[in-house]
């Protein structure tokens, strides 16, 4: 089945630790995105990548880092510099980073930092 | 990028038609209008997209007036399973597109 996967579904970490969230897609999409969602809020863009080995900051990139070494993979690292890391993280992909290309979302990772 | 405004929440009952309107007063000539649906603890999913007039698919209809300063997502005969958050996005057809999701409209369908 073609799709986009995120793992794990739930993640717990202690404050001060870096944590990496996985995102993989087998849709052969060029563009990939990371969003953060807090309770009752919309999605906020963290980083996006239009092509392998290239990525750009979104609205709330501080405290996060990404890599795009392979077309299929776009991992997100939540660093200890992120002040409020507890949130629901969503990864998405689209054929291209253009508006009429539908975004496909993964199931999300719920990160809790204590 | 065109800013969008939607109602924060709406209530309806099973079997009714629901219309959610999105305002985008400064929409540009090349902008498309896209709607997504999100269930709790899931990622959003694409519902429908349009540029002008009316678009219909198996899930919903999208009505866009001639001035394109607003759009209306129409859900026919809603059921409890249509309870979700609905997002309206507006963006350029050319160049790099950075999707912006606002808070969306939380639709609650009652029995």
Interface residues (C-beta under 8 A of the other chain):
Chain A: X33 X35 X40 X41 X42 X43 X44 X45 X48 X50 X58 X88 X90 X91 X92 X97 X98 X99 X100 X101 X102 X103 X104 X105 X106 X107 X108 X110
Chain B: X31 X32 X34 X36 X41 X42 X43 X44 X45 X46 X49 X87 X89 X91 X92 X93 X94 X95 X96 X97 X98 X99 X100 X101 X102 X103 X104
